[in-house]
Amino acid sequence: MVKAKIKEIFSSIQGEGLYVGERQIFVRFYGCNLSCKFCDEDKKTGFSEYGIFEAIEAVLKEGHETVSLTGGEPLIQADFLKRFLPSLKAQGLKIYLETNAVLKEEFLKVLDYIDIVSIDFKLPSSTGLRPYWKEHSEFLKEAVKKDRFVKSIVTPQTRLSDLETAVSIMKDIAKDIPFIIQPVSYNGIIEKIDLLSVFFDSAKKELANVRIIPQIHKILGVD
């Protein structure tokens, strides 16, 4: 039987992106294929192994309409998801996927069961990682079939040229894709980003829907 490594299943408000403030049931998967320098998930150690029916039972008892798959990176456990998600859809639940948008083949395994995709474009100057522009572009071309938006975390080290590249990729695929600029936060404190207005103005020249939204759940002190 396929099992998943899950850190926790819990009810909270969505703290990021276009659906901020909506109450959801979160399934936080363990592990990630990337290691961004601002990531705080590695501090949350440990996981439990869930079978399909155990995970379904834990989700359904919360009684919410939307299930947020978060992490870590949920798509590294795509073989579990492609068995798990059909049962949730059969219960009338909406599926919200938060992803770093580099695992296109894994995404295609579960695409039919996803309603909303929060696509995290990784800016190299923010993450300290290599560029993933090709992977992001290929992923987004598939994700446009769903309700989707792109977000990018910006830090004091973020370069305007990185943000411009992300915007260019989006514009070439669909100019109406919402773009969320998310200032990085540490321990609930939002970092001051000197170029924040510059980032917004640059993106707004090319895209129809640009917003600056910090991590609201961090401000409120909730998970």
Secondary structure, 3 states (H helix, E strand, C coil): CCCEEEEEEEEEECCCHHHCCCEEEEEEECCCCCCCCCCCHHHCCCCEEECHHHHHHHHHCCCCCEEEEECCCHHHHHHHHHHHHHHHHHCCCEEEEEECCCCHHHHHHHHHHCCEEEEECCCHHHHCCCCCHHHHHHHHHHHCCCEEEEEEEECCCCCHHHHHHHHHHHHHHCCCCCEEEEECEECCEECCCCCHHHHHHHHHCCCCCEEECCCHHHHHCCC
